[in-house]
Amino acid sequence: MTTAHVEKFAELVGKDPALAAKLGMDKVNADAASAAAFIANSVKEAKALGLEFTEDELNAFMAAEKRAAAIGELSDRQLEGVSGGLSAKRLAQL
């Protein structure tokens, strides 16, 4: 796995509301079970798309994204999304 696979998958999810819904993204912050299901579903879906990463790698990526948001900064990926035209609502979900 490379970080690039996680980033590519996050980009795909950010651009595809149906995929985000399929993975349970709308419930990822509801509770630990929903977050765990989102992670597991994401790893499986990514693998089906030819993107390989572990649950731990996705957790680390998501934690880094949350840290950046908590201090009011955009991550590199989020900055790219802004320049590419993703809406603020979709960015907040990532």
Backbone as CSV, one residue per row, in Angstrom:
resi,resn,N_x,N_y,N_z,CA_x,CA_y,CA_z,C_x,C_y,C_z
1,MET,0.840,-1.187,0.000,0.000,0.000,0.000,0.871,1.232,0.000
2,THR,0.351,2.208,-0.612,0.965,3.519,-0.502,-0.092,4.494,-0.008
3,THR,0.369,5.581,0.545,-0.565,6.619,0.971,-1.390,7.085,-0.221
4,ALA,-0.810,6.982,-1.386,-1.507,7.406,-2.608,-2.801,6.633,-2.809
5,HIS,-2.832,5.359,-2.416,-4.052,4.568,-2.580,-5.161,5.085,-1.665
6,VAL,-4.798,5.401,-0.429,-5.791,5.945,0.503,-6.302,7.285,-0.016
7,GLU,-5.387,8.129,-0.452,-5.774,9.446,-0.966,-6.653,9.327,-2.205
8,LYS,-6.315,8.409,-3.096,-7.120,8.208,-4.307,-8.520,7.739,-3.938
9,PHE,-8.603,6.820,-2.979,-9.909,6.327,-2.561,-10.728,7.456,-1.933
10,ALA,-10.103,8.262,-1.088,-10.805,9.396,-0.477,-11.315,10.343,-1.555
11,GLU,-10.518,10.537,-2.586,-10.938,11.391,-3.703,-12.160,10.801,-4.400
12,LEU,-12.133,9.496,-4.641,-13.268,8.835,-5.291,-14.541,8.959,-4.457
13,VAL,-14.401,8.742,-3.152,-15.557,8.843,-2.251,-16.081,10.276,-2.229
14,GLY,-15.178,11.236,-2.233,-15.571,12.643,-2.211,-16.316,13.075,-3.460
15,LYS,-16.053,12.420,-4.554,-16.686,12.783,-5.824,-17.940,11.970,-6.128
16,ASP,-18.185,10.917,-5.354,-19.296,10.007,-5.649,-20.216,9.843,-4.439
17,PRO,-21.286,10.635,-4.375,-22.204,10.538,-3.231,-22.811,9.148,-3.052
18,ALA,-23.031,8.433,-4.147,-23.598,7.082,-4.037,-22.607,6.136,-3.349
19,LEU,-21.337,6.262,-3.680,-20.311,5.443,-3.035,-20.202,5.803,-1.556
20,ALA,-20.221,7.085,-1.256,-20.167,7.528,0.140,-21.334,6.949,0.939
21,ALA,-22.517,6.962,0.360,-23.693,6.407,1.035,-23.565,4.897,1.206
22,LYS,-23.071,4.227,0.178,-22.880,2.777,0.233,-21.940,2.385,1.366
23,LEU,-20.915,3.184,1.581,-19.930,2.901,2.625,-20.422,3.271,4.022
24,GLY,-21.487,4.053,4.113,-22.003,4.495,5.400,-21.312,5.738,5.915
25,MET,-20.840,6.575,5.002,-20.100,7.771,5.403,-20.943,8.717,6.256
26,ASP,-22.234,8.754,6.004,-23.106,9.657,6.756,-23.227,9.259,8.225
27,LYS,-22.838,8.031,8.557,-22.947,7.538,9.932,-21.592,7.346,10.601
28,VAL,-20.513,7.711,9.906,-19.171,7.409,10.397,-18.889,8.043,11.763
29,ASN,-19.491,9.166,12.064,-19.267,9.827,13.352,-20.341,9.514,14.387
30,ALA,-21.283,8.650,14.053,-22.391,8.347,14.960,-21.940,7.566,16.191
31,ASP,-21.160,6.527,15.982,-20.682,5.702,17.089,-19.526,4.835,16.605
32,ALA,-18.908,4.128,17.527,-17.734,3.321,17.192,-18.071,2.201,16.212
33,ALA,-19.241,1.592,16.362,-19.621,0.502,15.463,-19.802,1.007,14.032
34,SER,-20.400,2.187,13.884,-20.590,2.766,12.549,-19.256,3.135,11.927
35,ALA,-18.349,3.665,12.720,-17.024,4.020,12.215,-16.271,2.765,11.781
36,ALA,-16.354,1.713,12.582,-15.677,0.458,12.248,-16.255,-0.147,10.975
37,ALA,-17.571,-0.069,10.817,-18.207,-0.586,9.603,-17.772,0.216,8.388
38,PHE,-17.689,1.529,8.536,-17.236,2.374,7.435,-15.822,1.990,7.012
39,ILE,-14.941,1.807,7.988,-13.549,1.449,7.697,-13.493,0.103,6.973
40,ALA,-14.174,-0.892,7.516,-14.154,-2.226,6.908,-14.738,-2.195,5.499
41,ASN,-15.869,-1.520,5.330,-16.494,-1.411,4.007,-15.577,-0.692,3.026
42,SER,-14.889,0.329,3.498,-13.994,1.104,2.638,-12.826,0.264,2.144
43,VAL,-12.228,-0.517,3.039,-11.095,-1.359,2.648,-11.537,-2.374,1.595
44,LYS,-12.705,-2.975,1.795,-13.222,-3.955,0.826,-13.526,-3.306,-0.517
45,GLU,-14.205,-2.178,-0.488,-14.563,-1.486,-1.728,-13.318,-1.010,-2.467
46,ALA,-12.353,-0.497,-1.737,-11.110,-0.029,-2.351,-10.395,-1.183,-3.045
47,LYS,-10.357,-2.321,-2.383,-9.696,-3.488,-2.975,-10.375,-3.880,-4.277
48,ALA,-11.698,-3.818,-4.298,-12.437,-4.129,-5.524,-12.105,-3.151,-6.644
49,LEU,-11.680,-1.952,-6.265,-11.307,-0.928,-7.249,-9.814,-0.948,-7.563
50,GLY,-9.092,-1.916,-6.989,-7.667,-2.039,-7.253,-6.781,-1.180,-6.372
51,LEU,-7.339,-0.683,-5.268,-6.590,0.159,-4.338,-6.387,-0.622,-3.043
52,GLU,-5.151,-0.828,-2.658,-4.829,-1.647,-1.487,-4.348,-0.795,-0.321
53,PHE,-5.017,-0.936,0.820,-4.568,-0.351,2.081,-5.265,-1.079,3.211
54,THR,-4.712,-0.950,4.402,-5.262,-1.645,5.564,-6.216,-0.735,6.338
55,GLU,-6.928,-1.340,7.259,-7.803,-0.557,8.136,-6.976,0.427,8.959
56,ASP,-5.824,-0.015,9.439,-4.956,0.874,10.229,-4.488,2.073,9.401
57,GLU,-4.155,1.838,8.157,-3.708,2.934,7.288,-4.838,3.922,7.024
58,LEU,-6.047,3.412,6.830,-7.178,4.308,6.626,-7.495,5.072,7.906
59,ASN,-7.417,4.399,9.045,-7.631,5.086,10.330,-6.630,6.213,10.518
60,ALA,-5.372,5.960,10.199,-4.331,6.990,10.338,-4.615,8.165,9.414
61,PHE,-5.028,7.885,8.195,-5.358,8.939,7.239,-6.516,9.788,7.756
62,MET,-7.562,9.134,8.245,-8.731,9.849,8.749,-8.376,10.673,9.984
63,ALA,-7.516,10.148,10.842,-7.091,10.889,12.032,-6.326,12.145,11.628
64,ALA,-5.479,12.031,10.631,-4.727,13.194,10.155,-5.661,14.247,9.570
65,GLU,-6.675,13.810,8.849,-7.656,14.735,8.286,-8.418,15.453,9.405
66,LYS,-8.784,14.710,10.449,-9.509,15.307,11.569,-8.636,16.300,12.332
67,ARG,-7.356,15.951,12.510,-6.439,16.870,13.192,-6.323,18.183,12.420
68,ALA,-6.194,18.091,11.118,-6.088,19.298,10.293,-7.360,20.132,10.420
69,ALA,-8.508,19.476,10.412,-9.770,20.202,10.539,-9.918,20.838,11.916
70,ALA,-9.451,20.137,12.945,-9.587,20.637,14.318,-8.791,21.917,14.554
71,ILE,-7.694,22.067,13.867,-6.898,23.274,14.050,-7.194,24.321,12.979
72,GLY,-8.227,24.039,12.202,-8.680,25.021,11.227,-7.878,25.088,9.950
73,GLU,-7.101,24.078,9.697,-6.317,24.038,8.469,-6.877,22.983,7.538
74,LEU,-6.640,23.184,6.269,-7.004,22.177,5.290,-5.804,21.277,5.047
75,SER,-6.073,19.981,4.899,-4.995,19.068,4.544,-4.622,19.306,3.084
76,ASP,-3.519,18.724,2.668,-3.104,18.864,1.268,-4.193,18.357,0.332
77,ARG,-4.810,17.237,0.687,-5.866,16.662,-0.142,-7.070,17.583,-0.204
78,GLN,-7.423,18.171,0.923,-8.552,19.092,0.940,-8.257,20.340,0.122
79,LEU,-7.034,20.834,0.190,-6.659,21.982,-0.634,-6.793,21.659,-2.113
80,GLU,-6.376,20.468,-2.489,-6.526,20.052,-3.878,-7.996,19.981,-4.254
81,GLY,-8.832,19.523,-3.327,-10.267,19.448,-3.588,-10.876,20.817,-3.801
82,VAL,-10.455,21.783,-3.017,-10.957,23.142,-3.164,-10.572,23.683,-4.537
83,SER,-9.336,23.481,-4.915,-8.897,23.975,-6.217,-9.576,23.220,-7.344
84,GLY,-10.008,21.989,-7.065,-10.708,21.198,-8.070,-12.203,21.413,-8.073
85,GLY,-12.712,22.174,-7.110,-14.116,22.530,-7.121,-15.032,21.721,-6.225
86,LEU,-14.536,20.908,-5.288,-15.428,20.212,-4.384,-16.126,21.226,-3.490
87,SER,-17.371,20.947,-3.167,-18.114,21.857,-2.316,-17.619,21.789,-0.870
88,ALA,-17.863,22.835,-0.128,-17.467,22.878,1.281,-18.144,21.757,2.062
89,LYS,-19.383,21.451,1.734,-20.116,20.382,2.430,-19.420,19.050,2.225
90,ARG,-19.021,18.739,0.991,-18.348,17.471,0.708,-16.977,17.441,1.392
91,LEU,-16.282,18.567,1.408,-14.981,18.622,2.071,-15.124,18.358,3.553
92,ALA,-16.164,18.885,4.155,-16.375,18.675,5.593,-16.626,17.203,5.900
93,GLN,-17.222,16.480,4.965,-17.488,15.069,5.169,-16.243,14.226,5.029
94,LEU,-15.250,14.743,4.329,-14.006,13.987,4.129,-13.209,14.137,5.359
